[in-house]
Amino acid sequence: MTTDQFVLQTIEQIKMADTNEQVRPIITSFQQSATTDKVSTLLTAIENISPLECTSEQWSRLRYALMLLYKPGVPQVA
């Protein structure tokens, strides 16, 4: 699976989550199986999603995912 496919699949999983609690294991799993480069790609992909492309619930889950990715101890994109 390419990085882009992996990132798109993860974004779709986040969008399908019903609660923030369901987003946490998705991000944790992604971080454990991904390189820093893939995490950077996911951050960029989520940041580039327009709120007009998703429902308010999906937008909320994506914002929560960004918070988890940016939390202390996680390598940050320069």
mmCIF file of the N, C-alpha and C atoms, coordinates in Angstrom:
data_MODEL
# 
_entry.id   MODEL 
# 
loop_
_atom_site.group_PDB 
_atom_site.id 
_atom_site.type_symbol 
_atom_site.label_atom_id 
_atom_site.label_alt_id 
_atom_site.label_comp_id 
_atom_site.label_asym_id 
_atom_site.label_entity_id 
_atom_site.label_seq_id 
_atom_site.pdbx_PDB_ins_code 
_atom_site.Cartn_x 
_atom_site.Cartn_y 
_atom_site.Cartn_z 
_atom_site.occupancy 
_atom_site.B_iso_or_equiv 
_atom_site.pdbx_formal_charge 
_atom_site.auth_seq_id 
_atom_site.auth_comp_id 
_atom_site.auth_asym_id 
_atom_site.auth_atom_id 
_atom_site.pdbx_PDB_model_num 
ATOM 1   N N  . MET A 1 1  ? 0.859   -1.175 0.000  1.00 0.00 ? 1  MET A N  1 
ATOM 2   C CA . MET A 1 1  ? 0.000   0.000  0.000  1.00 0.00 ? 1  MET A CA 1 
ATOM 3   C C  . MET A 1 1  ? 0.905   1.239  0.000  1.00 0.00 ? 1  MET A C  1 
ATOM 4   N N  . THR A 1 2  ? 0.597   2.176  -0.873 1.00 0.00 ? 2  THR A N  1 
ATOM 5   C CA . THR A 1 2  ? 1.379   3.400  -0.938 1.00 0.00 ? 2  THR A CA 1 
ATOM 6   C C  . THR A 1 2  ? 1.044   4.316  0.234  1.00 0.00 ? 2  THR A C  1 
ATOM 7   N N  . THR A 1 3  ? 1.897   5.290  0.461  1.00 0.00 ? 3  THR A N  1 
ATOM 8   C CA . THR A 1 3  ? 1.667   6.256  1.538  1.00 0.00 ? 3  THR A CA 1 
ATOM 9   C C  . THR A 1 3  ? 0.350   6.987  1.330  1.00 0.00 ? 3  THR A C  1 
ATOM 10  N N  . ASP A 1 4  ? 0.081   7.400  0.104  1.00 0.00 ? 4  ASP A N  1 
ATOM 11  C CA . ASP A 1 4  ? -1.159  8.131  -0.174 1.00 0.00 ? 4  ASP A CA 1 
ATOM 12  C C  . ASP A 1 4  ? -2.392  7.276  0.120  1.00 0.00 ? 4  ASP A C  1 
ATOM 13  N N  . GLN A 1 5  ? -2.341  6.012  -0.274 1.00 0.00 ? 5  GLN A N  1 
ATOM 14  C CA . GLN A 1 5  ? -3.462  5.120  0.010  1.00 0.00 ? 5  GLN A CA 1 
ATOM 15  C C  . GLN A 1 5  ? -3.640  4.925  1.511  1.00 0.00 ? 5  GLN A C  1 
ATOM 16  N N  . PHE A 1 6  ? -2.527  4.764  2.212  1.00 0.00 ? 6  PHE A N  1 
ATOM 17  C CA . PHE A 1 6  ? -2.553  4.578  3.662  1.00 0.00 ? 6  PHE A CA 1 
ATOM 18  C C  . PHE A 1 6  ? -3.163  5.801  4.348  1.00 0.00 ? 6  PHE A C  1 
ATOM 19  N N  . VAL A 1 7  ? -2.766  6.980  3.911  1.00 0.00 ? 7  VAL A N  1 
ATOM 20  C CA . VAL A 1 7  ? -3.280  8.233  4.480  1.00 0.00 ? 7  VAL A CA 1 
ATOM 21  C C  . VAL A 1 7  ? -4.765  8.393  4.166  1.00 0.00 ? 7  VAL A C  1 
ATOM 22  N N  . LEU A 1 8  ? -5.160  8.155  2.916  1.00 0.00 ? 8  LEU A N  1 
ATOM 23  C CA . LEU A 1 8  ? -6.569  8.280  2.541  1.00 0.00 ? 8  LEU A CA 1 
ATOM 24  C C  . LEU A 1 8  ? -7.445  7.293  3.309  1.00 0.00 ? 8  LEU A C  1 
ATOM 25  N N  . GLN A 1 9  ? -6.957  6.088  3.485  1.00 0.00 ? 9  GLN A N  1 
ATOM 26  C CA . GLN A 1 9  ? -7.696  5.087  4.251  1.00 0.00 ? 9  GLN A CA 1 
ATOM 27  C C  . GLN A 1 9  ? -7.862  5.541  5.704  1.00 0.00 ? 9  GLN A C  1 
ATOM 28  N N  . THR A 1 10 ? -6.822  6.098  6.273  1.00 0.00 ? 10 THR A N  1 
ATOM 29  C CA . THR A 1 10 ? -6.884  6.583  7.652  1.00 0.00 ? 10 THR A CA 1 
ATOM 30  C C  . THR A 1 10 ? -7.864  7.740  7.780  1.00 0.00 ? 10 THR A C  1 
ATOM 31  N N  . ILE A 1 11 ? -7.848  8.656  6.835  1.00 0.00 ? 11 ILE A N  1 
ATOM 32  C CA . ILE A 1 11 ? -8.780  9.789  6.857  1.00 0.00 ? 11 ILE A CA 1 
ATOM 33  C C  . ILE A 1 11 ? -10.219 9.294  6.775  1.00 0.00 ? 11 ILE A C  1 
ATOM 34  N N  . GLU A 1 12 ? -10.475 8.318  5.927  1.00 0.00 ? 12 GLU A N  1 
ATOM 35  C CA . GLU A 1 12 ? -11.828 7.770  5.831  1.00 0.00 ? 12 GLU A CA 1 
ATOM 36  C C  . GLU A 1 12 ? -12.258 7.107  7.130  1.00 0.00 ? 12 GLU A C  1 
ATOM 37  N N  . GLN A 1 13 ? -11.336 6.414  7.788  1.00 0.00 ? 13 GLN A N  1 
ATOM 38  C CA . GLN A 1 13 ? -11.652 5.805  9.088  1.00 0.00 ? 13 GLN A CA 1 
ATOM 39  C C  . GLN A 1 13 ? -12.003 6.873  10.114 1.00 0.00 ? 13 GLN A C  1 
ATOM 40  N N  . ILE A 1 14 ? -11.265 7.963  10.093 1.00 0.00 ? 14 ILE A N  1 
ATOM 41  C CA . ILE A 1 14 ? -11.534 9.069  11.023 1.00 0.00 ? 14 ILE A CA 1 
ATOM 42  C C  . ILE A 1 14 ? -12.909 9.664  10.732 1.00 0.00 ? 14 ILE A C  1 
ATOM 43  N N  . LYS A 1 15 ? -13.205 9.878  9.465  1.00 0.00 ? 15 LYS A N  1 
ATOM 44  C CA . LYS A 1 15 ? -14.499 10.445 9.091  1.00 0.00 ? 15 LYS A CA 1 
ATOM 45  C C  . LYS A 1 15 ? -15.664 9.547  9.497  1.00 0.00 ? 15 LYS A C  1 
ATOM 46  N N  . MET A 1 16 ? -15.445 8.233  9.485  1.00 0.00 ? 16 MET A N  1 
ATOM 47  C CA . MET A 1 16 ? -16.516 7.302  9.813  1.00 0.00 ? 16 MET A CA 1 
ATOM 48  C C  . MET A 1 16 ? -16.692 7.093  11.320 1.00 0.00 ? 16 MET A C  1 
ATOM 49  N N  . ALA A 1 17 ? -15.749 7.585  12.109 1.00 0.00 ? 17 ALA A N  1 
ATOM 50  C CA . ALA A 1 17 ? -15.837 7.418  13.561 1.00 0.00 ? 17 ALA A CA 1 
ATOM 51  C C  . ALA A 1 17 ? -17.044 8.190  14.099 1.00 0.00 ? 17 ALA A C  1 
ATOM 52  N N  . ASP A 1 18 ? -17.721 7.593  15.079 1.00 0.00 ? 18 ASP A N  1 
ATOM 53  C CA . ASP A 1 18 ? -18.901 8.232  15.668 1.00 0.00 ? 18 ASP A CA 1 
ATOM 54  C C  . ASP A 1 18 ? -18.554 9.171  16.811 1.00 0.00 ? 18 ASP A C  1 
ATOM 55  N N  . THR A 1 19 ? -17.434 8.901  17.481 1.00 0.00 ? 19 THR A N  1 
ATOM 56  C CA . THR A 1 19 ? -17.031 9.721  18.629 1.00 0.00 ? 19 THR A CA 1 
ATOM 57  C C  . THR A 1 19 ? -15.529 9.959  18.582 1.00 0.00 ? 19 THR A C  1 
ATOM 58  N N  . ASN A 1 20 ? -15.085 10.927 19.381 1.00 0.00 ? 20 ASN A N  1 
ATOM 59  C CA . ASN A 1 20 ? -13.649 11.189 19.484 1.00 0.00 ? 20 ASN A CA 1 
ATOM 60  C C  . ASN A 1 20 ? -12.918 9.993  20.079 1.00 0.00 ? 20 ASN A C  1 
ATOM 61  N N  . GLU A 1 21 ? -13.581 9.269  20.961 1.00 0.00 ? 21 GLU A N  1 
ATOM 62  C CA . GLU A 1 21 ? -12.953 8.105  21.581 1.00 0.00 ? 21 GLU A CA 1 
ATOM 63  C C  . GLU A 1 21 ? -12.617 7.037  20.531 1.00 0.00 ? 21 GLU A C  1 
ATOM 64  N N  . GLN A 1 22 ? -13.353 7.007  19.440 1.00 0.00 ? 22 GLN A N  1 
ATOM 65  C CA . GLN A 1 22 ? -13.070 6.060  18.365 1.00 0.00 ? 22 GLN A CA 1 
ATOM 66  C C  . GLN A 1 22 ? -11.923 6.548  17.473 1.00 0.00 ? 22 GLN A C  1 
ATOM 67  N N  . VAL A 1 23 ? -11.639 7.828  17.507 1.00 0.00 ? 23 VAL A N  1 
ATOM 68  C CA . VAL A 1 23 ? -10.556 8.391  16.700 1.00 0.00 ? 23 VAL A CA 1 
ATOM 69  C C  . VAL A 1 23 ? -9.199  8.064  17.333 1.00 0.00 ? 23 VAL A C  1 
ATOM 70  N N  . ARG A 1 24 ? -9.132  8.088  18.653 1.00 0.00 ? 24 ARG A N  1 
ATOM 71  C CA . ARG A 1 24 ? -7.862  7.877  19.354 1.00 0.00 ? 24 ARG A CA 1 
ATOM 72  C C  . ARG A 1 24 ? -7.155  6.581  18.930 1.00 0.00 ? 24 ARG A C  1 
ATOM 73  N N  . PRO A 1 25 ? -7.843  5.412  18.922 1.00 0.00 ? 25 PRO A N  1 
ATOM 74  C CA . PRO A 1 25 ? -7.126  4.199  18.503 1.00 0.00 ? 25 PRO A CA 1 
ATOM 75  C C  . PRO A 1 25 ? -6.714  4.208  17.027 1.00 0.00 ? 25 PRO A C  1 
ATOM 76  N N  . ILE A 1 26 ? -7.451  4.914  16.204 1.00 0.00 ? 26 ILE A N  1 
ATOM 77  C CA . ILE A 1 26 ? -7.080  5.026  14.785 1.00 0.00 ? 26 ILE A CA 1 
ATOM 78  C C  . ILE A 1 26 ? -5.747  5.757  14.671 1.00 0.00 ? 26 ILE A C  1 
ATOM 79  N N  . ILE A 1 27 ? -5.623  6.862  15.396 1.00 0.00 ? 27 ILE A N  1 
ATOM 80  C CA . ILE A 1 27 ? -4.390  7.650  15.359 1.00 0.00 ? 27 ILE A CA 1 
ATOM 81  C C  . ILE A 1 27 ? -3.246  6.884  16.006 1.00 0.00 ? 27 ILE A C  1 
ATOM 82  N N  . THR A 1 28 ? -3.516  6.240  17.131 1.00 0.00 ? 28 THR A N  1 
ATOM 83  C CA . THR A 1 28 ? -2.477  5.462  17.812 1.00 0.00 ? 28 THR A CA 1 
ATOM 84  C C  . THR A 1 28 ? -1.946  4.365  16.906 1.00 0.00 ? 28 THR A C  1 
ATOM 85  N N  . SER A 1 29 ? -2.847  3.653  16.254 1.00 0.00 ? 29 SER A N  1 
ATOM 86  C CA . SER A 1 29 ? -2.451  2.587  15.329 1.00 0.00 ? 29 SER A CA 1 
ATOM 87  C C  . SER A 1 29 ? -1.640  3.145  14.166 1.00 0.00 ? 29 SER A C  1 
ATOM 88  N N  . PHE A 1 30 ? -2.087  4.273  13.639 1.00 0.00 ? 30 PHE A N  1 
ATOM 89  C CA . PHE A 1 30 ? -1.379  4.909  12.528 1.00 0.00 ? 30 PHE A CA 1 
ATOM 90  C C  . PHE A 1 30 ? 0.043   5.274  12.948 1.00 0.00 ? 30 PHE A C  1 
ATOM 91  N N  . GLN A 1 31 ? 0.182   5.898  14.120 1.00 0.00 ? 31 GLN A N  1 
ATOM 92  C CA . GLN A 1 31 ? 1.496   6.328  14.586 1.00 0.00 ? 31 GLN A CA 1 
ATOM 93  C C  . GLN A 1 31 ? 2.427   5.146  14.824 1.00 0.00 ? 31 GLN A C  1 
ATOM 94  N N  . GLN A 1 32 ? 1.891   4.046  15.292 1.00 0.00 ? 32 GLN A N  1 
ATOM 95  C CA . GLN A 1 32 ? 2.718   2.873  15.566 1.00 0.00 ? 32 GLN A CA 1 
ATOM 96  C C  . GLN A 1 32 ? 3.208   2.209  14.286 1.00 0.00 ? 32 GLN A C  1 
ATOM 97  N N  . SER A 1 33 ? 2.412   2.283  13.243 1.00 0.00 ? 33 SER A N  1 
ATOM 98  C CA . SER A 1 33 ? 2.778   1.597  12.005 1.00 0.00 ? 33 SER A CA 1 
ATOM 99  C C  . SER A 1 33 ? 3.365   2.523  10.950 1.00 0.00 ? 33 SER A C  1 
ATOM 100 N N  . ALA A 1 34 ? 3.411   3.812  11.228 1.00 0.00 ? 34 ALA A N  1 
ATOM 101 C CA . ALA A 1 34 ? 3.854   4.767  10.215 1.00 0.00 ? 34 ALA A CA 1 
ATOM 102 C C  . ALA A 1 34 ? 5.210   5.370  10.561 1.00 0.00 ? 34 ALA A C  1 
ATOM 103 N N  . THR A 1 35 ? 5.887   5.793  9.528  1.00 0.00 ? 35 THR A N  1 
ATOM 104 C CA . THR A 1 35 ? 7.128   6.534  9.701  1.00 0.00 ? 35 THR A CA 1 
ATOM 105 C C  . THR A 1 35 ? 6.792   8.006  9.939  1.00 0.00 ? 35 THR A C  1 
ATOM 106 N N  . THR A 1 36 ? 7.773   8.772  10.335 1.00 0.00 ? 36 THR A N  1 
ATOM 107 C CA . THR A 1 36 ? 7.572   10.209 10.549 1.00 0.00 ? 36 THR A CA 1 
ATOM 108 C C  . THR A 1 36 ? 7.099   10.873 9.259  1.00 0.00 ? 36 THR A C  1 
ATOM 109 N N  . ASP A 1 37 ? 7.576   10.381 8.141  1.00 0.00 ? 37 ASP A N  1 
ATOM 110 C CA . ASP A 1 37 ? 7.181   10.925 6.845  1.00 0.00 ? 37 ASP A CA 1 
ATOM 111 C C  . ASP A 1 37 ? 5.687   10.710 6.595  1.00 0.00 ? 37 ASP A C  1 
ATOM 112 N N  . LYS A 1 38 ? 5.175   9.526  6.950  1.00 0.00 ? 38 LYS A N  1 
ATOM 113 C CA . LYS A 1 38 ? 3.746   9.248  6.764  1.00 0.00 ? 38 LYS A CA 1 
ATOM 114 C C  . LYS A 1 38 ? 2.903   10.103 7.697  1.00 0.00 ? 38 LYS A C  1 
ATOM 115 N N  . VAL A 1 39 ? 3.383   10.301 8.928  1.00 0.00 ? 39 VAL A N  1 
ATOM 116 C CA . VAL A 1 39 ? 2.654   11.156 9.868  1.00 0.00 ? 39 VAL A CA 1 
ATOM 117 C C  . VAL A 1 39 ? 2.591   12.572 9.315  1.00 0.00 ? 39 VAL A C  1 
ATOM 118 N N  . SER A 1 40 ? 3.689   13.043 8.774  1.00 0.00 ? 40 SER A N  1 
ATOM 119 C CA . SER A 1 40 ? 3.730   14.369 8.161  1.00 0.00 ? 40 SER A CA 1 
ATOM 120 C C  . SER A 1 40 ? 2.744   14.463 6.998  1.00 0.00 ? 40 SER A C  1 
ATOM 121 N N  . THR A 1 41 ? 2.674   13.413 6.189  1.00 0.00 ? 41 THR A N  1 
ATOM 122 C CA . THR A 1 41 ? 1.751   13.382 5.053  1.00 0.00 ? 41 THR A CA 1 
ATOM 123 C C  . THR A 1 41 ? 0.308   13.405 5.544  1.00 0.00 ? 41 THR A C  1 
ATOM 124 N N  . LEU A 1 42 ? 0.016   12.661 6.612  1.00 0.00 ? 42 LEU A N  1 
ATOM 125 C CA . LEU A 1 42 ? -1.340  12.661 7.169  1.00 0.00 ? 42 LEU A CA 1 
ATOM 126 C C  . LEU A 1 42 ? -1.700  14.043 7.704  1.00 0.00 ? 42 LEU A C  1 
ATOM 127 N N  . LEU A 1 43 ? -0.789  14.670 8.434  1.00 0.00 ? 43 LEU A N  1 
ATOM 128 C CA . LEU A 1 43 ? -1.040  16.028 8.948  1.00 0.00 ? 43 LEU A CA 1 
ATOM 129 C C  . LEU A 1 43 ? -1.371  16.986 7.809  1.00 0.00 ? 43 LEU A C  1 
ATOM 130 N N  . THR A 1 44 ? -0.570  16.960 6.777  1.00 0.00 ? 44 THR A N  1 
ATOM 131 C CA . THR A 1 44 ? -0.785  17.852 5.632  1.00 0.00 ? 44 THR A CA 1 
ATOM 132 C C  . THR A 1 44 ? -2.121  17.563 4.957  1.00 0.00 ? 44 THR A C  1 
ATOM 133 N N  . ALA A 1 45 ? -2.423  16.282 4.786  1.00 0.00 ? 45 ALA A N  1 
ATOM 134 C CA . ALA A 1 45 ? -3.676  15.905 4.119  1.00 0.00 ? 45 ALA A CA 1 
ATOM 135 C C  . ALA A 1 45 ? -4.891  16.367 4.916  1.00 0.00 ? 45 ALA A C  1 
ATOM 136 N N  . ILE A 1 46 ? -4.855  16.189 6.232  1.00 0.00 ? 46 ILE A N  1 
ATOM 137 C CA . ILE A 1 46 ? -5.992  16.614 7.068  1.00 0.00 ? 46 ILE A CA 1 
ATOM 138 C C  . ILE A 1 46 ? -6.119  18.131 7.058  1.00 0.00 ? 46 ILE A C  1 
ATOM 139 N N  . GLU A 1 47 ? -4.994  18.821 7.154  1.00 0.00 ? 47 GLU A N  1 
ATOM 140 C CA . GLU A 1 47 ? -5.030  20.286 7.159  1.00 0.00 ? 47 GLU A CA 1 
ATOM 141 C C  . GLU A 1 47 ? -5.563  20.852 5.845  1.00 0.00 ? 47 GLU A C  1 
ATOM 142 N N  . ASN A 1 48 ? -5.416  20.107 4.754  1.00 0.00 ? 48 ASN A N  1 
ATOM 143 C CA . ASN A 1 48 ? -5.863  20.581 3.447  1.00 0.00 ? 48 ASN A CA 1 
ATOM 144 C C  . ASN A 1 48 ? -7.319  20.241 3.140  1.00 0.00 ? 48 ASN A C  1 
ATOM 145 N N  . ILE A 1 49 ? -7.981  19.531 4.044  1.00 0.00 ? 49 ILE A N  1 
ATOM 146 C CA . ILE A 1 49 ? -9.400  19.215 3.831  1.00 0.00 ? 49 ILE A CA 1 
ATOM 147 C C  . ILE A 1 49 ? -10.242 20.443 4.175  1.00 0.00 ? 49 ILE A C  1 
ATOM 148 N N  . SER A 1 50 ? -11.107 20.795 3.269  1.00 0.00 ? 50 SER A N  1 
ATOM 149 C CA . SER A 1 50 ? -11.999 21.928 3.488  1.00 0.00 ? 50 SER A CA 1 
ATOM 150 C C  . SER A 1 50 ? -13.192 21.496 4.344  1.00 0.00 ? 50 SER A C  1 
ATOM 151 N N  . PRO A 1 51 ? -13.660 22.372 5.228  1.00 0.00 ? 51 PRO A N  1 
ATOM 152 C CA . PRO A 1 51 ? -14.851 22.033 6.012  1.00 0.00 ? 51 PRO A CA 1 
ATOM 153 C C  . PRO A 1 51 ? -16.082 21.828 5.131  1.00 0.00 ? 51 PRO A C  1 
ATOM 154 N N  . LEU A 1 52 ? -16.036 22.323 3.918  1.00 0.00 ? 52 LEU A N  1 
ATOM 155 C CA . LEU A 1 52 ? -17.162 22.156 3.001  1.00 0.00 ? 52 LEU A CA 1 
ATOM 156 C C  . LEU A 1 52 ? -17.229 20.751 2.413  1.00 0.00 ? 52 LEU A C  1 
ATOM 157 N N  . GLU A 1 53 ? -16.142 19.979 2.570  1.00 0.00 ? 53 GLU A N  1 
ATOM 158 C CA . GLU A 1 53 ? -16.074 18.633 2.013  1.00 0.00 ? 53 GLU A CA 1 
ATOM 159 C C  . GLU A 1 53 ? -16.639 17.567 2.943  1.00 0.00 ? 53 GLU A C  1 
ATOM 160 N N  . CYS A 1 54 ? -17.028 17.952 4.157  1.00 0.00 ? 54 CYS A N  1 
ATOM 161 C CA . CYS A 1 54 ? -17.485 16.948 5.110  1.00 0.00 ? 54 CYS A CA 1 
ATOM 162 C C  . CYS A 1 54 ? -18.560 17.532 6.034  1.00 0.00 ? 54 CYS A C  1 
ATOM 163 N N  . THR A 1 55 ? -19.187 16.653 6.782  1.00 0.00 ? 55 THR A N  1 
ATOM 164 C CA . THR A 1 55 ? -20.201 17.094 7.738  1.00 0.00 ? 55 THR A CA 1 
ATOM 165 C C  . THR A 1 55 ? -19.515 17.731 8.947  1.00 0.00 ? 55 THR A C  1 
ATOM 166 N N  . SER A 1 56 ? -20.291 18.386 9.781  1.00 0.00 ? 56 SER A N  1 
ATOM 167 C CA . SER A 1 56 ? -19.704 19.020 10.967 1.00 0.00 ? 56 SER A CA 1 
ATOM 168 C C  . SER A 1 56 ? -19.113 17.973 11.913 1.00 0.00 ? 56 SER A C  1 
ATOM 169 N N  . GLU A 1 57 ? -19.733 16.778 11.972 1.00 0.00 ? 57 GLU A N  1 
ATOM 170 C CA . GLU A 1 57 ? -19.202 15.708 12.821 1.00 0.00 ? 57 GLU A CA 1 
ATOM 171 C C  . GLU A 1 57 ? -17.864 15.212 12.279 1.00 0.00 ? 57 GLU A C  1 
ATOM 172 N N  . GLN A 1 58 ? -17.787 15.033 10.965 1.00 0.00 ? 58 GLN A N  1 
ATOM 173 C CA . GLN A 1 58 ? -16.539 14.590 10.358 1.00 0.00 ? 58 GLN A CA 1 
ATOM 174 C C  . GLN A 1 58 ? -15.444 15.634 10.563 1.00 0.00 ? 58 GLN A C  1 
ATOM 175 N N  . TRP A 1 59 ? -15.800 16.896 10.415 1.00 0.00 ? 59 TRP A N  1 
ATOM 176 C CA . TRP A 1 59 ? -14.839 17.981 10.603 1.00 0.00 ? 59 TRP A CA 1 
ATOM 177 C C  . TRP A 1 59 ? -14.321 17.977 12.042 1.00 0.00 ? 59 TRP A C  1 
ATOM 178 N N  . SER A 1 60 ? -15.216 17.768 12.978 1.00 0.00 ? 60 SER A N  1 
ATOM 179 C CA . SER A 1 60 ? -14.831 17.706 14.387 1.00 0.00 ? 60 SER A CA 1 
ATOM 180 C C  . SER A 1 60 ? -13.859 16.552 14.638 1.00 0.00 ? 60 SER A C  1 
ATOM 181 N N  . ARG A 1 61 ? -14.122 15.392 14.054 1.00 0.00 ? 61 ARG A N  1 
ATOM 182 C CA . ARG A 1 61 ? -13.237 14.234 14.238 1.00 0.00 ? 61 ARG A CA 1 
ATOM 183 C C  . ARG A 1 61 ? -11.865 14.490 13.618 1.00 0.00 ? 61 ARG A C  1 
ATOM 184 N N  . LEU A 1 62 ? -11.843 15.138 12.470 1.00 0.00 ? 62 LEU A N  1 
ATOM 185 C CA . LEU A 1 62 ? -10.567 15.459 11.826 1.00 0.00 ? 62 LEU A CA 1 
ATOM 186 C C  . LEU A 1 62 ? -9.761  16.455 12.654 1.00 0.00 ? 62 LEU A C  1 
ATOM 187 N N  . ARG A 1 63 ? -10.423 17.432 13.241 1.00 0.00 ? 63 ARG A N  1 
ATOM 188 C CA . ARG A 1 63 ? -9.736  18.403 14.110 1.00 0.00 ? 63 ARG A CA 1 
ATOM 189 C C  . ARG A 1 63 ? -9.187  17.705 15.354 1.00 0.00 ? 63 ARG A C  1 
ATOM 190 N N  . TYR A 1 64 ? -9.958  16.778 15.889 1.00 0.00 ? 64 TYR A N  1 
ATOM 191 C CA . TYR A 1 64 ? -9.512  16.016 17.056 1.00 0.00 ? 64 TYR A CA 1 
ATOM 192 C C  . TYR A 1 64 ? -8.287  15.167 16.687 1.00 0.00 ? 64 TYR A C  1 
ATOM 193 N N  . ALA A 1 65 ? -8.309  14.578 15.523 1.00 0.00 ? 65 ALA A N  1 
ATOM 194 C CA . ALA A 1 65 ? -7.171  13.788 15.059 1.00 0.00 ? 65 ALA A CA 1 
ATOM 195 C C  . ALA A 1 65 ? -5.920  14.661 14.963 1.00 0.00 ? 65 ALA A C  1 
ATOM 196 N N  . LEU A 1 66 ? -6.077  15.883 14.472 1.00 0.00 ? 66 LEU A N  1 
ATOM 197 C CA . LEU A 1 66 ? -4.938  16.802 14.412 1.00 0.00 ? 66 LEU A CA 1 
ATOM 198 C C  . LEU A 1 66 ? -4.397  17.090 15.803 1.00 0.00 ? 66 LEU A C  1 
ATOM 199 N N  . MET A 1 67 ? -5.286  17.298 16.766 1.00 0.00 ? 67 MET A N  1 
ATOM 200 C CA . MET A 1 67 ? -4.847  17.541 18.144 1.00 0.00 ? 67 MET A CA 1 
ATOM 201 C C  . MET A 1 67 ? -4.013  16.365 18.647 1.00 0.00 ? 67 MET A C  1 
ATOM 202 N N  . LEU A 1 68 ? -4.455  15.150 18.366 1.00 0.00 ? 68 LEU A N  1 
ATOM 203 C CA . LEU A 1 68 ? -3.718  13.971 18.813 1.00 0.00 ? 68 LEU A CA 1 
ATOM 204 C C  . LEU A 1 68 ? -2.353  13.869 18.125 1.00 0.00 ? 68 LEU A C  1 
ATOM 205 N N  . LEU A 1 69 ? -2.323  14.216 16.850 1.00 0.00 ? 69 LEU A N  1 
ATOM 206 C CA . LEU A 1 69 ? -1.066  14.151 16.114 1.00 0.00 ? 69 LEU A CA 1 
ATOM 207 C C  . LEU A 1 69 ? -0.084  15.222 16.553 1.00 0.00 ? 69 LEU A C  1 
ATOM 208 N N  . TYR A 1 70 ? -0.587  16.357 17.019 1.00 0.00 ? 70 TYR A N  1 
ATOM 209 C CA . TYR A 1 70 ? 0.263   17.452 17.451 1.00 0.00 ? 70 TYR A CA 1 
ATOM 210 C C  . TYR A 1 70 ? 0.604   17.419 18.937 1.00 0.00 ? 70 TYR A C  1 
ATOM 211 N N  . LYS A 1 71 ? 0.098   16.433 19.658 1.00 0.00 ? 71 LYS A N  1 
ATOM 212 C CA . LYS A 1 71 ? 0.326   16.416 21.102 1.00 0.00 ? 71 LYS A CA 1 
ATOM 213 C C  . LYS A 1 71 ? 1.797   16.252 21.431 1.00 0.00 ? 71 LYS A C  1 
ATOM 214 N N  . PRO A 1 72 ? 2.227   16.709 22.629 1.00 0.00 ? 72 PRO A N  1 
ATOM 215 C CA . PRO A 1 72 ? 3.649   16.650 22.999 1.00 0.00 ? 72 PRO A CA 1 
ATOM 216 C C  . PRO A 1 72 ? 4.203   15.233 22.881 1.00 0.00 ? 72 PRO A C  1 
ATOM 217 N N  . GLY A 1 73 ? 5.459   15.172 22.436 1.00 0.00 ? 73 GLY A N  1 
ATOM 218 C CA . GLY A 1 73 ? 6.122   13.886 22.284 1.00 0.00 ? 73 GLY A CA 1 
ATOM 219 C C  . GLY A 1 73 ? 6.019   13.333 20.879 1.00 0.00 ? 73 GLY A C  1 
ATOM 220 N N  . VAL A 1 74 ? 5.189   13.952 20.059 1.00 0.00 ? 74 VAL A N  1 
ATOM 221 C CA . VAL A 1 74 ? 5.041   13.521 18.671 1.00 0.00 ? 74 VAL A CA 1 
ATOM 222 C C  . VAL A 1 74 ? 5.897   14.442 17.812 1.00 0.00 ? 74 VAL A C  1 
ATOM 223 N N  . PRO A 1 75 ? 6.735   13.902 16.945 1.00 0.00 ? 75 PRO A N  1 
ATOM 224 C CA . PRO A 1 75 ? 7.561   14.742 16.079 1.00 0.00 ? 75 PRO A CA 1 
ATOM 225 C C  . PRO A 1 75 ? 6.703   15.713 15.269 1.00 0.00 ? 75 PRO A C  1 
ATOM 226 N N  . GLN A 1 76 ? 7.122   16.950 15.219 1.00 0.00 ? 76 GLN A N  1 
ATOM 227 C CA . GLN A 1 76 ? 6.372   17.981 14.528 1.00 0.00 ? 76 GLN A CA 1 
ATOM 228 C C  . GLN A 1 76 ? 6.970   18.243 13.157 1.00 0.00 ? 76 GLN A C  1 
ATOM 229 N N  . VAL A 1 77 ? 6.112   18.632 12.248 1.00 0.00 ? 77 VAL A N  1 
ATOM 230 C CA . VAL A 1 77 ? 6.544   18.975 10.891 1.00 0.00 ? 77 VAL A CA 1 
ATOM 231 C C  . VAL A 1 77 ? 7.217   20.335 10.941 1.00 0.00 ? 77 VAL A C  1 
ATOM 232 N N  . ALA A 1 78 ? 8.333   20.460 10.281 1.00 0.00 ? 78 ALA A N  1 
ATOM 233 C CA . ALA A 1 78 ? 9.067   21.735 10.293 1.00 0.00 ? 78 ALA A CA 1 
ATOM 234 C C  . ALA A 1 78 ? 8.375   22.763 9.441  1.00 0.00 ? 78 ALA A C  1 
# 
